[in-house]
Amino acid sequence: MANSSTMDLTQGRPIRQILLFSLPLVAGTLFQQLYSFVDTVMVGRLIGDAALAAVGTTYSLNFLTLGFVQGACIGFGIPLAQATGAKDTGSFRRYFWNGVWLCVLLGAVLTAGTFLLAEPLLRLIHTPEEILADAVRYIQVIFLGIPATILYNFCAGALRAAGDSRRPTLFLLLSSVLNVVLDYLLIAVIPMGVAGAALATVLSQLVSGLLNLGWICRRTDLLRDCAGLRGVSRPHMAKLCKVGFPMGFEYSVSALGAVVMQWAINGLGTAAIAGQTAGEKIRQMFTLPMESVGMGMATYAGQNDGAGRYDRVRAGIKAGLTIQLTYCAAAWAVILVGKGFFTEIVLGPGGGPAAALSVQYLGVISCLFCLHGSLMIMRNTLQGMGYSLHAVLSGAGELLGRTLGGWLAAHSLGFLGICLANPWPGALLCCTARRWCGAFWGAGCAAVRAALRPEQAKLLKTPLPAPLF
């Protein structure tokens, strides 16, 4: 299955391999977030603060649905990465085609359901009436584009699982440029309002998905000689569901916390919505590289798990944490100095109350970047090795963090509660609980053995666990 663009992550120095594989992902997500940033600037500057608030208030529902799609597609890629590590081309092709059938089903169900429920869900989270119509128009177009989102995430994930992180990044860059052009055409030239911004996003993602699919089918041997492998295989589909759907639920469970937080923000008024939206867009510009390294870590762990190289998984965790914490320190320093400047880019000069709230949001949340970076390494390692239960528990930790922050915002702290509604500590605790449970269990077994006479100790068959991290 190898070609000139793929990497074998079961060989070489872990920190070098993770960096080389992740750098294209970092470049791609930075560029993707840049066009999302440009989209936010265009909406805020060309349409107005109310339109920006309308787009911002859909974030939690967007996260709830598209987060499930992204998580499920990442999960579908894990068996593909494990098959790559095991050098099992037949299994790779089986998993790919069964993943295709799952994606078709997923796209049909989610598109129909979310389009019909868009307005009731926005009312449920108390979206202000003056921005409700724009919010409904925006999110309905995004929901109609769910099949394009699935196409891109699944095909890009398949290429990454095979060790090619460069080609999906190149296609993402091309679609990002297209998105910026379409944004201008559909907002400034053809005044479609927020629906134009949503349509530009959907069309550019469709183009990127088609480019990835075309490359897999025509320019690689990943799907060569698939006769007899395109049908449904219950064992392969069962494993895809076992790994993919819990990861999708992890994103959705954490998104429920975002829905609670959005409800709290909506109760604080339009200025708070616009301020948090601007601050969150800026925050994402800085944290998406951490998530890209996490995606690289998932492929690295998956390939080495398939090859049985658990020593390399442990070494990869240490290397990944070194990369993340170094970056987090640099990102915090840049935000500390430039948060006012970044806010002015989004909201324009004299942004008023929304600008002040955006600056406050960035000042608080940037102090917690180290938790986010560590979470991306721990969680993606577990996901790459197929520990789907830990993914759901991690999502529950995020739900708890956001719910607590939303409650504090509504009852006592106001906007400061929104700034503190951070899901990363609880999620990180859930991901590392396995290590601490293993350590305590091991210490307990050692204590029991020490208290026994040698002949009794031999009868104790319980082995000491060896947690990965």
C-alpha positions in Angstrom: 0.0 0.0 0.0 3.0 2.3 0.3 3.6 5.2 -2.1 5.9 8.2 -2.1 3.5 10.2 0.1 3.0 7.6 2.8 4.9 7.2 6.1 5.6 4.0 8.0 5.1 5.3 11.6 6.3 2.0 13.1 9.9 2.9 12.3 12.2 5.8 13.2 12.5 8.2 16.1 9.0 8.8 17.5 9.4 12.6 18.0 10.7 13.0 14.5 8.0 10.8 12.9 5.2 12.5 14.9 6.4 15.9 13.9 6.9 15.1 10.2 3.5 13.4 10.0 1.7 16.2 12.0 3.2 19.2 10.3 1.1 18.9 7.2 -2.0 18.5 9.4 -1.0 21.6 11.4 -0.6 23.6 8.2 -3.9 22.3 6.9 -5.9 23.1 10.0 -4.3 26.5 10.4 -5.2 27.4 6.8 -8.7 25.9 7.4 -9.1 28.0 10.5 -7.7 31.0 8.6 -10.5 30.8 6.1 -13.0 30.3 8.9 -11.5 33.4 10.5 -11.9 35.3 7.2 -15.5 34.0 7.1 -16.1 35.5 10.5 -14.5 38.8 9.6 -16.6 39.0 6.4 -19.8 38.3 8.3 -18.9 40.8 11.0 -17.7 43.5 8.7 -20.0 43.1 5.7 -23.3 42.1 7.4 -22.9 43.2 11.0 -22.6 42.2 14.6 -26.1 40.8 14.7 -25.3 38.4 11.8 -22.0 37.4 13.6 -24.0 36.7 16.7 -26.5 34.6 14.7 -23.6 32.5 13.3 -22.0 32.2 16.7 -25.2 31.0 18.4 -25.3 28.0 16.0 -21.9 26.8 17.1 -23.1 24.4 19.8 -25.6 22.7 17.5 -23.0 22.6 14.7 -20.6 21.0 17.2 -23.2 18.6 18.4 -23.9 17.2 14.9 -20.8 17.8 12.8 -18.7 16.8 15.8 -20.4 13.4 15.8 -19.6 13.1 12.1 -16.0 14.1 12.6 -15.5 11.8 15.6 -17.2 8.8 13.9 -15.0 9.3 10.8 -11.9 9.5 12.9 -13.0 6.3 14.6 -13.6 4.6 11.2 -9.9 5.4 10.4 -8.5 3.6 13.4 -9.0 0.0 12.0 -7.6 1.3 8.7 -4.4 2.5 10.5 -4.1 -0.8 12.4 -4.4 -2.7 9.2 -1.7 -0.5 7.7 0.6 -1.2 10.6 0.0 -4.9 10.3 0.7 -4.7 6.5 -2.8 -6.3 5.9 -4.0 -4.8 2.6 -7.1 -7.1 2.4 -8.4 -5.9 5.7 -7.7 -2.2 4.8 -9.9 -2.6 1.7 -12.6 -4.4 3.6 -12.7 -1.7 6.3 -12.7 1.0 3.7 -15.7 -0.3 1.8 -17.7 -1.1 4.9 -16.9 2.4 6.1 -18.4 3.7 2.8 -21.7 2.0 3.5 -21.8 3.3 7.1 -21.1 6.8 5.9 -23.9 6.7 3.3 -26.4 5.6 6.0 -25.1 8.1 8.5 -25.3 11.0 6.0 -28.9 10.2 5.1 -30.2 9.9 8.6 -28.4 13.0 10.0 -29.2 15.3 7.1 -32.9 14.7 7.3 -33.2 14.8 11.1 -31.1 17.9 11.7 -32.6 20.0 8.9 -36.1 19.5 10.4 -35.0 20.1 14.0 -32.9 23.2 13.4 -35.4 25.8 14.5 -36.8 24.0 17.5 -33.3 23.3 18.8 -32.3 27.0 18.4 -35.4 28.0 20.3 -34.6 25.5 23.0 -31.3 27.2 23.8 -33.1 30.6 24.0 -31.6 32.1 20.8 -32.6 35.8 20.9 -35.6 36.5 18.6 -33.8 39.3 16.7 -31.1 36.9 15.4 -33.2 33.7 15.2 -34.1 33.9 11.5 -30.5 34.3 10.4 -29.4 31.5 12.7 -31.9 29.1 11.2 -30.9 30.0 7.7 -27.3 29.5 8.4 -27.5 26.2 10.3 -30.0 24.6 7.8 -27.6 25.1 4.9 -24.7 23.6 7.0 -26.9 20.6 7.9 -27.8 20.1 4.2 -24.1 19.8 3.6 -23.5 17.0 6.1 -22.9 14.4 3.3 -20.0 16.7 2.0 -18.6 16.8 5.5 -18.7 13.0 5.8 -17.1 12.6 2.4 -14.2 14.8 3.3 -13.6 13.4 6.8 -13.8 9.8 5.8 -11.6 10.0 2.7 -9.0 12.3 4.3 -9.0 9.9 7.3 -8.4 6.9 5.0 -5.4 8.6 3.4 -4.0 9.6 6.8 -4.4 6.1 8.1 -2.3 4.8 5.2 0.4 7.3 6.3 -0.3 10.1 3.8 -0.9 13.4 5.7 0.4 15.7 2.9 -2.2 15.0 0.2 -5.3 15.7 2.4 -3.6 18.9 3.5 -3.0 20.0 -0.1 -6.6 19.4 -1.0 -7.7 21.3 2.1 -5.6 24.3 1.2 -7.2 24.4 -2.3 -10.7 24.2 -0.8 -9.8 26.9 1.7 -8.8 29.3 -1.0 -12.1 28.4 -2.8 -14.0 29.0 0.4 -12.6 32.6 0.7 -13.5 33.4 -2.9 -17.0 32.0 -2.5 -17.4 33.9 0.7 -16.8 37.2 -1.0 -19.0 36.3 -4.0 -21.9 35.0 -1.9 -21.8 37.8 0.7 -20.5 40.9 -1.0 -21.3 40.4 -4.7 -24.4 38.2 -4.5 -25.9 39.4 -1.2 -27.1 36.0 0.3 -26.3 37.0 3.9 -25.4 34.3 6.4 -26.8 31.6 4.0 -24.1 32.6 1.5 -21.4 32.1 4.1 -22.8 28.6 5.0 -23.1 27.7 1.3 -19.5 28.7 0.6 -18.3 26.4 3.5 -20.4 23.4 2.2 -19.3 23.8 -1.5 -15.6 24.1 -0.6 -15.8 21.0 1.7 -17.5 19.0 -1.1 -14.7 19.9 -3.5 -12.0 18.8 -0.9 -13.9 15.5 -0.3 -14.1 14.7 -4.0 -10.4 15.5 -4.5 -9.4 13.1 -1.7 -11.7 10.4 -3.1 -10.4 10.8 -6.6 -6.8 10.5 -5.4 -7.5 7.3 -3.4 -9.2 5.7 -6.4 -7.0 6.9 -9.3 -3.5 7.7 -7.9 -2.9 5.1 -5.2 -3.1 1.3 -5.0 -5.0 1.5 -1.7 -8.2 0.2 -3.4 -6.6 -1.9 -6.2 -8.0 -5.4 -6.7 -11.1 -4.9 -4.5 -13.2 -7.6 -6.3 -15.2 -9.4 -3.7 -14.2 -6.9 -1.0 -16.9 -4.2 -1.6 -19.8 -6.0 0.0 -20.9 -5.7 3.6 -18.8 -7.8 6.0 -20.4 -8.1 9.5 -17.2 -8.5 11.4 -15.5 -5.6 9.7 -18.6 -3.4 10.0 -19.0 -4.4 13.7 -15.5 -3.3 14.5 -15.9 0.0 12.6 -19.1 0.7 14.6 -17.4 -0.4 17.9 -14.6 2.1 17.4 -16.3 4.9 15.4 -19.6 5.5 17.0 -18.3 5.8 20.6 -15.9 8.4 19.3 -18.7 10.2 17.6 -20.7 10.1 20.8 -17.7 11.5 22.7 -17.9 14.6 20.5 -21.6 14.8 20.9 -21.6 14.3 24.6 -19.1 17.1 25.0 -21.2 19.2 22.6 -24.2 18.8 24.9 -22.1 20.8 27.4 -21.5 23.4 24.6 -25.3 23.6 24.2 -25.7 24.3 27.9 -23.0 26.9 27.7 -24.6 28.5 24.6 -27.8 28.7 26.6 -26.0 30.6 29.3 -24.3 32.9 26.8 -27.6 33.6 25.0 -29.0 34.7 28.4 -26.3 37.4 28.7 -27.3 39.2 25.5 -26.1 39.9 22.0 -22.9 41.6 23.1 -21.8 38.5 25.1 -22.7 36.3 22.1 -20.6 38.4 19.7 -17.7 38.7 22.2 -17.5 35.0 22.9 -17.9 34.2 19.2 -14.9 36.5 18.3 -12.8 35.2 21.2 -13.6 31.6 20.4 -12.6 32.0 16.7 -9.3 33.5 17.8 -8.8 30.7 20.4 -9.4 28.1 17.7 -6.6 29.6 15.6 -4.2 28.8 18.3 -5.5 25.4 19.6 -6.2 23.7 16.2 -2.4 22.9 15.8 -2.6 21.0 19.1 -5.6 19.1 17.7 -3.6 18.4 14.5 -0.7 16.9 16.5 -3.4 14.8 18.3 -4.7 13.5 15.0 -1.2 12.6 14.0 -0.8 10.8 17.4 -3.9 8.7 16.7 -2.5 7.5 13.4 0.9 6.9 15.0 -0.7 4.9 17.9 -3.0 3.0 15.5 -0.1 1.8 13.2 2.1 0.8 16.1 -0.8 -1.0 17.8 -1.4 -2.9 14.6 2.3 -3.8 14.5 2.4 -4.7 18.2 5.0 -2.0 19.0 3.7 -0.9 22.4 7.2 0.4 23.3 6.9 2.9 20.5 3.4 3.9 21.7 4.9 4.8 25.2 7.8 6.7 23.6 5.3 8.5 21.3 3.3 9.7 24.3 6.4 11.4 25.8 7.4 12.9 22.5 3.9 14.2 21.9 3.7 15.9 25.3 7.0 17.5 24.7 5.8 19.0 21.4 2.5 20.1 22.8 3.7 21.8 26.0 6.4 23.7 24.1 3.8 25.0 21.7 1.4 25.9 24.5 3.9 28.1 26.2 4.6 30.0 22.9 0.9 30.4 22.1 0.1 31.8 25.6 2.8 34.4 25.2 1.5 35.5 21.8 -2.1 35.8 23.0 -1.0 37.7 26.2 0.6 40.4 24.0 -1.8 40.4 21.0 -5.3 39.6 22.3 -6.5 43.2 21.8 -5.1 43.3 18.3 -6.7 40.0 17.3 -10.1 41.1 18.6 -9.9 44.3 16.6 -9.3 42.3 13.4 -12.5 40.4 13.9 -14.8 43.1 15.3 -13.2 46.2 13.8 -12.0 49.4 15.7 -14.2 50.5 18.5 -15.8 47.1 19.0 -17.4 48.3 22.3 -18.6 45.8 24.9 -18.2 42.8 22.6 -14.5 43.6 22.1 -13.9 44.0 25.8 -15.5 40.6 26.5 -13.5 38.9 23.7 -10.3 40.2 25.3 -11.4 38.9 28.7 -12.2 35.5 27.2 -8.8 35.1 25.5 -6.9 36.2 28.6 -8.6 33.5 30.8 -8.7 30.6 28.4 -5.1 30.9 27.1 -3.9 30.1 30.6 -5.4 26.6 30.2 -3.8 25.7 26.9 -1.4 23.2 28.5 -4.4 21.1 29.6 -5.8 21.1 26.1 -2.5 20.1 24.5 -2.0 17.2 27.0 -5.6 16.1 26.4 -5.0 15.8 22.7 -2.1 13.4 23.2 -3.7 11.2 25.8 -7.1 11.0 24.2 -5.9 10.4 20.7 -3.5 7.7 21.9 -6.4 5.8 23.5 -8.5 6.3 20.4 -5.7 5.1 18.1 -5.5 1.9 20.1 -9.3 1.4 19.9 -10.2 2.2 23.6 -13.6 3.5 22.7 -15.0 3.5 26.2 -12.4 6.1 27.3 -13.4 8.3 24.4 -17.0 8.4 25.8 -15.7 9.0 29.3 -13.6 11.9 28.0 -16.7 13.4 26.4 -18.5 13.1 29.7 -15.7 15.1 31.3 -16.1 17.8 28.8 -19.9 17.9 29.4 -19.3 18.3 33.1 -16.8 21.2 32.6 -19.0 23.1 30.3 -22.2 22.5 32.3 -20.5 23.8 35.5 -19.3 26.9 33.7 -22.7 27.5 32.2 -24.4 27.2 35.6 -21.9 29.6 37.2 -22.4 32.1 34.3 -26.2 32.0 34.8 -26.2 32.2 38.6 -23.2 34.2 39.8 -20.2 34.9 37.7 -21.8 36.2 34.5 -19.4 36.3 31.5 -16.4 35.2 33.7 -18.3 31.9 34.1 -18.3 31.5 30.3 -14.5 32.1 30.3 -14.0 29.4 33.0 -16.4 26.9 31.3 -13.5 24.9 30.2 -13.9 21.2 29.4 -10.3 20.2 29.3 -9.5 19.4 33.0 -12.4 16.9 33.4 -11.7 15.3 30.0 -8.0 14.9 30.7 -8.7 13.3 34.1 -10.9 10.7 32.4 -8.2 9.9 29.9 -5.5 9.5 32.5 -7.7 7.6 35.0 -6.6 4.3 33.5 -3.0 5.1 34.4 -3.8 5.9 38.0 -6.1 2.9 38.4 -3.4 0.7 37.1 -0.8 2.3 39.4 -3.0 1.8 42.5 -3.8 -1.7 41.5 -0.2 -2.6 40.9 0.8 -1.0 44.3 -1.9 -3.0 46.0 -0.8 -6.3 44.5 2.8 -5.6 45.4 1.8 -4.9 49.0 -0.1 -8.1 49.3 2.8 -10.1 47.9 5.2 -8.5 50.3 3.0 -9.6 53.2 2.8 -13.2 52.1 5.3 -16.0 52.6 7.2 -16.9 49.4 5.2 -20.2 48.9 2.0 -18.3 49.3 3.0 -15.5 47.0 3.6 -18.1 44.2 -0.1 -19.0 44.4 -1.1 -15.4 43.7 -1.7 -15.5 40.0 -2.8 -11.8 39.5 -0.2 -10.2 37.2 0.9 -6.6 37.8 -0.6 -4.3 35.1 1.6 -2.4 32.8 -0.3 0.8 31.9 0.8 2.5 28.7 1.2 5.9 30.4 
